[in-house]
């Protein structure tokens, strides 16, 4: 925490030349767009320092990706395959642009379709034949590994482990979705992040939420009550996969460089698990808090220690993940948000639950059980024991380049 405080202080009082990666020579885009200094000052939500914008853009993009994982994780569907979905979104968009000249405006929807089909192919057999729990985790873990191996093996097209760079255009190019001004990317990332929160809220206030919560408690009882278990699971899985693929495509277009370690594989999937668990899986802003912690921690280690700290972020992530699962399984925002969420104020109760907690309309049954705590308490501990050694070998932030 002291390191985070020091980093934030240095961001606002940094001496000249402190951040060598920042492009301080870029013009003030907000000043031009706002019609003078008064217009730029009115755009209070637009930061004008290139390095600050770079960090904010990364936080917003990764927050959107983490939010997509929490769409499944909050209902007990622990997936380690989201690194594969993110890799599909990034590489399909870049390959279509480089080899076929397809604009990202068309390439991104195609990439989303590919990710959605992949999610259906993997998830439908699992849900149809009741492959749940640890077995579902292992299937999704294999998905991330397969996508990573395919990207690495097809190095003649994807660049393999050396990475891949979409073809650049000069200046701002709307068709190619390439912009030199970081302010434009900041506004794009901000809009996508807000859209992710709206989707999260839509799911949270829909009847699908109650169906998925019932499924997470008891699939057989939910099916007997008339819930289409397979359909509900597939629906939330496809939504989560599409959001993750979109995050990968945006990351590719912004960074203009991708590699298997940064946008695909097991390390990226575990990064999502860590961020959501730390921030809070039941809170809309929980993934955003997790993204702030992960991005700032990676930047502190990169700037403070350079190449001497390669891989330290993964070690710290693993240790913090174990500690949070044991002592704070609902995340940082769980306790502060408990008094402000609608259910705590009695404004949003499931149809079968009364304010006093007694069941309604279900005679002959015992008292209504409480909402289960985060299911990652037991499941994630097993995940960590199986995958932490693999996670420590690679880092999703090692090859991230500051534009």
C-alpha atoms as one frame of an Amber mdcrd trajectory, in Angstrom:
protein
   0.000   0.000   0.000   2.931   2.331   0.661   4.205   1.603  -2.816   0.830
   2.549  -4.314   0.750   5.790  -2.324   4.275   6.638  -3.441   3.411   5.913
  -7.064   0.287   8.080  -7.024   2.228  10.917  -5.399   4.937  10.677  -8.058
   2.292  10.770 -10.806   1.134  14.215  -9.696   4.434  15.761  -8.533   6.870
  13.963 -10.812  10.042  15.841 -11.757  10.832  16.475 -15.449  12.029  13.342
 -17.216  10.969  10.998 -14.424   8.855   8.818 -16.705  10.967   8.289 -19.767
   8.272   6.217 -21.421   5.819   9.119 -21.482   5.477  11.104 -24.681   5.333
  14.583 -23.206   5.762  16.171 -26.603   2.238  15.245 -27.714  -0.076  18.237
 -28.283  -2.930  18.961 -25.969  -5.828  17.437 -27.885  -8.451  18.439 -25.328
  -7.267  22.068 -25.664  -7.825  22.002 -29.419 -11.155  20.202 -29.262 -12.462
  22.424 -26.493 -11.894  25.659 -28.429  -9.177  27.128 -26.214  -8.093  26.715
 -22.652 -11.556  27.398 -21.285 -13.029  24.536 -23.320 -10.283  22.169 -22.207
 -10.779  23.078 -18.581 -14.483  22.386 -18.876 -13.660  18.799 -19.905 -12.730
  17.921 -16.337 -12.890  14.176 -16.933 -10.198  14.364 -19.664  -6.681  14.108
 -18.293  -4.073  15.704 -20.520  -0.822  14.068 -19.445   0.172  11.300 -21.902
   1.475   8.907 -19.272  -1.518   9.413 -17.004  -3.823   8.802 -19.953  -1.926
   5.652 -20.855  -2.399   4.243 -17.361  -6.070   5.235 -17.269  -6.734   3.633
 -20.654  -5.109   0.373 -19.547  -7.103   0.402 -16.314 -10.386   0.956 -18.170
  -9.729  -1.732 -20.790  -8.653  -4.315 -18.214 -11.560  -3.321 -15.951 -13.924
  -4.160 -18.791 -12.184  -7.523 -19.260 -12.350  -8.271 -15.528 -16.020  -7.283
 -15.449 -16.692  -9.829 -18.171 -15.171 -12.572 -16.006 -17.219 -11.507 -12.984
 -20.389 -12.009 -15.021 -19.757 -15.762 -14.722 -17.736 -15.921 -11.535 -20.433
 -14.354  -9.368 -22.716 -17.296 -10.168 -20.179 -19.988  -9.352 -19.080 -20.539
 -12.977 -15.346 -20.324 -12.384 -13.658 -20.155 -15.783  -9.979 -20.163 -16.652
 -10.664 -19.923 -20.373 -11.176 -16.185 -20.695  -7.574 -15.739 -21.714  -8.468
 -17.749 -24.816 -11.458 -15.526 -25.601  -9.347 -12.410 -25.215  -6.680 -13.848
 -27.490  -9.272 -14.675 -30.148 -10.606 -11.126 -30.084  -7.149  -9.579 -30.386
  -5.578 -11.868 -32.982  -8.591 -12.283 -35.269  -8.967  -8.506 -35.520  -5.271
  -7.978 -36.259  -4.992 -10.861 -38.748  -8.026  -9.732 -40.733  -6.594  -6.226
 -40.990  -3.077  -7.271 -41.988  -3.827 -10.138 -44.395  -7.254  -9.303 -45.825
  -7.482  -5.556 -45.310 -10.702  -5.907 -43.316 -11.341  -2.810 -41.228 -11.480
  -3.345 -37.466 -15.047  -2.011 -37.614 -15.860  -5.299 -39.380 -13.023  -7.355
 -37.922 -14.105  -6.820 -34.327 -17.675  -8.152 -34.908 -16.166 -11.145 -36.743
 -13.819 -11.729 -33.805 -16.765 -11.548 -31.416 -18.627 -14.128 -33.472 -15.583
 -16.423 -33.390 -15.307 -16.056 -29.615 -19.033 -16.698 -29.198 -18.867 -19.856
 -31.336 -15.851 -21.049 -29.372 -17.724 -20.462 -26.124 -20.699 -22.440 -27.395
 -18.551 -25.317 -28.618 -16.788 -25.629 -25.265 -19.623 -24.737 -22.876 -22.584
 -26.555 -24.379 -21.223 -30.107 -23.864 -20.148 -29.153 -20.343 -23.546 -27.793
 -19.361 -25.497 -30.430 -21.266 -23.720 -33.302 -19.506 -23.487 -31.536 -16.108
 -19.721 -31.010 -16.127 -19.436 -28.566 -13.249 -17.125 -27.583 -10.431 -13.489
 -28.549 -10.716 -14.068 -30.442 -13.950 -15.454 -27.329 -15.635 -12.434 -25.371
 -14.392 -10.108 -27.942 -15.957 -11.963 -27.821 -19.285 -11.672 -24.035 -19.467
  -8.050 -24.271 -18.355  -7.400 -26.533 -21.335  -9.133 -23.990 -23.585  -6.678
 -21.263 -22.600  -3.753 -23.593 -23.149  -5.011 -24.684 -26.570  -5.523 -21.117
 -27.798  -2.054 -20.191 -26.552  -0.476 -23.157 -28.322  -2.327 -22.439 -31.574
  -1.131 -18.832 -31.572   2.437 -19.919 -30.853   2.430 -22.759 -33.401   1.126
 -20.623 -36.272   4.045 -18.226 -35.997   4.189 -17.705 -39.770   0.933 -15.771
 -39.454   0.728 -14.672 -35.825   4.401 -14.060 -35.097   4.403 -16.752 -32.423
   5.976 -15.896 -29.109   7.684 -12.831 -30.635   4.382 -11.010 -30.829   2.351
  -9.459 -33.602   1.917  -5.861 -34.759  -1.023  -4.611 -36.824  -0.054  -2.487
 -39.806   0.175   1.143 -38.835  -1.317   4.059 -40.691  -0.089   7.630 -40.644
  -1.850   9.900 -38.212  -5.441   9.363 -37.151  -7.331   6.870 -39.290 -10.958
   6.221 -38.444 -11.370   3.256 -40.813  -8.323   1.524 -39.322  -9.416   2.487
 -35.786  -5.988   3.955 -35.111  -5.520   7.249 -33.313  -2.343   8.994 -32.241
  -4.198  11.101 -29.674  -4.517   9.322 -26.371  -7.523  11.456 -25.479  -9.546
   9.726 -28.179  -8.605   6.302 -26.832  -9.376   7.434 -23.319 -12.893   8.422
 -24.343 -13.356   5.128 -26.204 -12.134   3.112 -23.226 -14.309   5.139 -20.859
 -17.394   4.480 -22.985 -16.680   0.745 -23.184 -16.104   0.584 -19.425 -19.413
   2.320 -18.759 -21.113  -0.088 -21.167 -19.664  -2.982 -19.181 -21.115  -1.575
 -15.972 -24.507  -1.178 -17.647 -24.429  -4.811 -18.801 -23.471  -5.892 -15.279
 -26.372  -3.874 -13.875 -28.758  -5.285 -16.486 -27.880  -8.830 -15.485 -28.032
  -7.942 -11.799 -31.591  -6.568 -12.132 -32.943  -9.244 -14.460 -34.729 -12.489
 -13.660 -31.734 -14.343 -15.099 -29.841 -13.407 -11.980 -32.286 -15.282  -9.763
 -32.276 -18.269 -12.097 -28.471 -18.406 -12.081 -28.308 -17.995  -8.317 -30.757
 -20.868  -7.931 -28.683 -22.962 -10.350 -25.516 -22.250  -8.385 -27.245 -23.507
  -5.216 -28.917 -26.620  -6.641 -29.197 -27.468 -10.334 -31.649 -30.318  -9.844
 -34.042 -28.220  -7.774 -33.800 -25.362 -10.285 -34.580 -27.689 -13.186 -37.527
 -29.122 -11.249 -38.801 -25.573 -10.687 -38.824 -24.941 -14.449 -35.478 -23.213
 -14.973 -33.742 -24.072 -18.242 -30.350 -24.749 -16.693 -28.393 -25.259 -19.907
 -29.826 -22.175 -21.601 -29.210 -19.867 -18.647 -25.613 -21.016 -18.291 -24.943
 -20.729 -22.008 -26.454 -17.260 -22.108 -24.214 -15.799 -19.408 -21.174 -17.643
 -20.787 -21.622 -16.229 -24.288 -22.161 -12.717 -22.943 -18.993 -13.004 -20.887
 -17.012 -14.388 -23.835 -18.160 -11.599 -26.165 -17.189  -8.921 -23.666 -13.771
 -10.493 -23.150 -13.130 -10.720 -26.896 -14.071  -7.045 -27.275 -11.570  -6.134
 -24.562  -8.860  -8.070 -26.410  -9.644  -6.315 -29.708  -9.535  -2.873 -28.094
  -6.274  -3.710 -26.329  -4.775  -4.745 -29.670  -5.897  -1.577 -31.435  -4.612
   0.650 -28.656  -1.254  -0.964 -27.965  -0.626  -1.904 -31.618   1.321  -4.894
 -30.334   0.099  -8.182 -28.931   1.785 -11.380 -27.847   0.515 -14.710 -26.522
   1.580 -13.803 -22.992  -0.237 -10.461 -22.877  -3.666 -11.301 -24.324  -4.079
 -15.083 -24.073  -3.137 -18.098 -22.040  -3.486 -19.240 -18.482  -1.674 -16.257
 -17.013  -4.259 -13.804 -18.355  -7.115 -15.973 -17.071  -5.594 -16.143 -13.598
  -4.999 -12.404 -13.714  -8.740 -11.940 -14.156  -9.507 -14.260 -11.250  -7.117
 -12.387  -8.980  -8.433  -8.925  -9.859 -12.095  -9.859  -9.419 -11.549 -11.727
  -6.152  -9.539  -8.834  -4.707 -11.945  -6.113  -5.816 -15.177  -7.958  -5.127
 -17.064 -10.352  -7.352 -20.536  -9.256  -6.180 -19.923  -5.517  -6.682 -20.040
  -3.776 -10.055 -16.929  -1.706  -9.318 -15.018  -4.634  -7.814 -13.236  -5.542
 -11.086 -12.272  -1.896 -11.545 -10.621  -1.834  -8.125  -8.809  -5.032  -9.027
  -7.609  -3.478 -12.294  -6.286  -0.422 -10.473  -4.313  -2.632  -8.103  -2.870
  -4.889 -10.804  -1.911  -2.122 -13.248  -0.385   0.146 -10.604   1.506  -2.732
  -9.027   2.956  -3.712 -12.395   3.950  -0.105 -13.112   5.540   0.363  -9.699
   7.666  -2.731 -10.178   8.569  -1.821 -13.755   9.574   1.752 -12.967  11.148
   1.113  -9.572  13.096  -2.054 -10.319  13.130  -2.426 -14.109  14.241  -5.794
 -15.422  15.255  -6.898 -11.932  11.602  -7.334 -10.976  10.444  -9.389 -13.967
   7.915 -11.896 -12.669   7.609 -10.300  -9.221   4.096  -9.090  -9.999   2.964
 -12.684 -10.541   4.485 -13.754  -7.239   2.738 -10.924  -5.421  -0.543 -11.665
  -7.207  -0.395 -15.297  -6.147   0.325 -14.507  -2.511  -2.385 -11.844  -2.344
  -4.880 -14.169  -4.023  -4.346 -16.850  -1.386  -4.632 -14.303   1.434  -7.817
 -12.747   0.039  -9.459 -16.135  -0.499  -8.748 -17.066   3.127  -9.405 -13.800
   4.959 -11.485 -11.613   2.612 -13.206 -13.901   0.094 -15.804 -11.311  -0.951
 -13.247  -8.675  -1.887 -12.314  -5.183  -0.806 -15.615  -3.521  -1.720 -17.871
  -6.195  -0.223 -18.116  -4.670   3.268 -18.437  -0.970   2.267 -20.969  -1.808
  -0.457 -23.128  -4.011   1.753 -24.974  -1.086   3.308 -25.599   0.659  -0.023
 -26.709  -2.109  -2.364 -30.466  -2.207  -3.120 -31.039  -5.559  -1.383 -29.745
  -4.142   1.895 -32.321  -1.342   1.713 -35.133  -3.798   1.061 -35.780  -2.491
  -2.458 -34.777  -5.511  -4.503 -35.715  -8.927  -3.160 -36.185 -12.109  -5.157
 -39.804 -13.097  -5.748 -39.534 -16.037  -3.379 -37.885 -14.083  -0.540 -39.610
 -11.715   1.881 -38.051  -8.931   3.887 -37.951 -11.070   6.969 -36.262 -13.947
   5.219 -39.255 -16.324   5.413 -40.245 -18.199   2.260 -43.393 -17.188   0.432
 -45.658 -19.471  -1.528 -43.623 -22.634  -0.777 -45.374 -24.684   1.859 -43.765
 -27.691   3.391 -40.218 -26.394   2.971 -37.684 -25.387   5.576 -36.543 -21.821
   6.210 -35.121 -19.902   3.297 -31.380 -20.384   3.105 -29.185 -17.344   3.046
 -27.450 -16.192  -0.081 -24.299 -18.296  -0.340 -20.967 -16.632   0.099 -18.600
 -16.478  -2.826 -18.017 -19.986  -4.080 -14.388 -19.190  -4.836 -13.533 -19.830
  -1.175 -13.081 -23.549  -1.769 -12.780 -23.691  -5.518 -10.171 -21.011  -6.036
  -7.899 -22.529  -3.408  -7.776 -25.675  -5.476  -7.213 -23.617  -8.614  -4.299
 -21.805  -6.998  -2.658 -25.038  -5.859  -2.905 -26.478  -9.382  -2.031 -23.467
 -11.509   0.127 -21.139  -9.380   3.406 -22.821 -10.476   2.413 -22.272 -14.116
   1.285 -18.708 -13.457   4.642 -17.732 -11.952   6.433 -18.576 -15.198   4.702
 -15.931 -17.319   3.299 -12.463 -16.820   0.474 -10.829 -18.764   2.168  -7.445
 -18.286   5.786  -8.306 -19.135   5.566  -7.430 -22.811   3.240  -4.458 -22.447
   4.786  -1.497 -24.191   4.159   2.126 -23.271   3.125   4.025 -26.294
